[in-house]
Amino acid sequence: MQIDLPEKRYYKIGEVSKAFNVNASLIRFWEKEFDVLKPKKNSKGNRLFTSDDISNLKIIYHLLKEKGFTIEGAKKKMKEKAPSTLHKNQEIIDKLESIKDELLKIKNYL
């Protein structure tokens, strides 16, 4: 899944939920379920997600929405694999998806 977010230090939950095309309540639920998600909170209590949080959300989204894992299955998968391996795998998936998009554009052009 391609996530279209500008380069920033922090992202608000509305931006994140829009980028992932899910409700903000689902992001908050995932935050409670997955220990790797630890957004900072400002003085008003608004969640501010870092780029690391976005990377972890990509992995969680991929496991739950694209691969069809259960919450417990995704937690287990994330614990048994090293975080660096999961992030590298997600980078590879992102690159392959961008290549696929480019190839589809070329195909449509022809």
C-alpha positions as CSV (number, residue, x, y, z in Angstrom):
1,M,0.0,0.0,0.0
2,Q,1.4,3.4,-1.0
3,I,1.1,6.0,1.8
4,D,1.1,9.5,0.6
5,L,2.3,11.7,3.5
6,P,4.6,14.7,3.2
7,E,8.0,14.6,5.0
8,K,7.3,15.9,8.5
9,R,8.5,15.3,12.0
10,Y,5.0,14.6,13.4
11,Y,1.6,13.6,11.8
12,K,-1.8,14.1,13.4
13,I,-4.1,11.1,13.7
14,G,-6.4,12.6,11.0
15,E,-3.6,12.7,8.5
16,V,-2.6,9.2,9.3
17,S,-6.1,7.8,9.1
18,K,-6.7,9.5,5.8
19,A,-3.4,8.2,4.4
20,F,-4.3,4.6,5.4
21,N,-8.0,5.1,4.4
22,V,-9.2,3.9,7.8
23,N,-11.1,5.5,10.7
24,A,-9.1,7.3,13.4
25,S,-10.8,5.0,15.9
26,L,-9.1,2.0,14.3
27,I,-5.7,3.7,14.6
28,R,-6.4,4.3,18.3
29,F,-7.4,0.6,18.7
30,W,-4.2,-0.6,17.0
31,E,-2.3,1.8,19.4
32,K,-3.8,-0.1,22.4
33,E,-3.2,-3.5,20.9
34,F,0.3,-3.1,19.5
35,D,3.1,-2.1,21.9
36,V,5.3,-0.8,19.0
37,L,2.9,2.1,18.4
38,K,3.8,4.9,20.8
39,P,2.7,8.2,19.4
40,K,3.6,11.3,21.4
41,K,0.8,13.4,22.9
42,N,0.8,17.2,23.0
43,S,-0.5,19.2,26.0
44,K,-4.1,18.8,24.6
45,G,-3.7,15.0,24.4
46,N,-3.6,14.9,20.6
47,R,-1.6,12.0,19.2
48,L,1.4,12.9,17.1
49,F,2.8,10.1,15.1
50,T,6.5,9.9,14.1
51,S,7.9,8.3,10.9
52,D,8.8,5.2,13.0
53,D,5.1,5.0,14.0
54,I,4.1,5.3,10.4
55,S,6.5,2.4,9.4
56,N,5.0,0.3,12.2
57,L,1.5,1.2,11.0
58,K,2.4,0.1,7.5
59,I,3.5,-3.3,8.8
60,I,0.4,-3.7,11.0
61,Y,-1.9,-2.6,8.1
62,H,-0.2,-5.1,5.8
63,L,-0.5,-8.0,8.2
64,L,-4.1,-7.3,9.2
65,K,-5.7,-5.8,6.1
66,E,-3.7,-7.3,3.2
67,K,-2.6,-10.6,4.6
68,G,-5.7,-11.3,6.7
69,F,-4.0,-12.0,10.0
70,T,-5.9,-11.8,13.2
71,I,-4.8,-9.3,15.9
72,E,-3.2,-12.1,17.9
73,G,-1.6,-13.5,14.8
74,A,-0.1,-10.1,13.8
75,K,1.2,-9.6,17.3
76,K,2.9,-13.0,17.3
77,K,4.4,-12.4,13.8
78,M,5.8,-9.0,14.9
79,K,7.3,-10.6,18.1
80,E,8.9,-13.5,16.3
81,K,10.5,-11.5,13.6
82,A,13.2,-8.9,14.2
83,P,11.8,-5.4,13.8
84,S,14.5,-4.6,11.3
85,T,13.5,-7.6,9.1
86,L,9.9,-6.4,9.1
87,H,10.9,-2.9,8.1
88,K,13.1,-4.2,5.3
89,N,10.3,-6.4,4.1
90,Q,7.9,-3.5,4.1
91,E,10.4,-1.3,2.2
92,I,10.7,-4.1,-0.4
93,I,6.9,-4.3,-0.7
94,D,6.7,-0.5,-1.1
95,K,9.3,-0.5,-3.9
96,L,7.6,-3.4,-5.7
97,E,4.3,-1.6,-5.5
98,S,5.7,1.6,-6.9
99,I,7.3,-0.4,-9.8
100,K,3.9,-2.1,-10.4
101,D,2.3,1.4,-10.5
102,E,4.8,2.6,-13.0
103,L,4.4,-0.4,-15.2
104,L,0.6,0.0,-15.2
105,K,1.0,3.6,-16.2
106,I,3.3,2.6,-19.1
107,K,0.8,-0.2,-20.1
108,N,-2.1,2.3,-20.1
109,Y,0.0,4.8,-22.1
110,L,0.6,2.1,-24.8
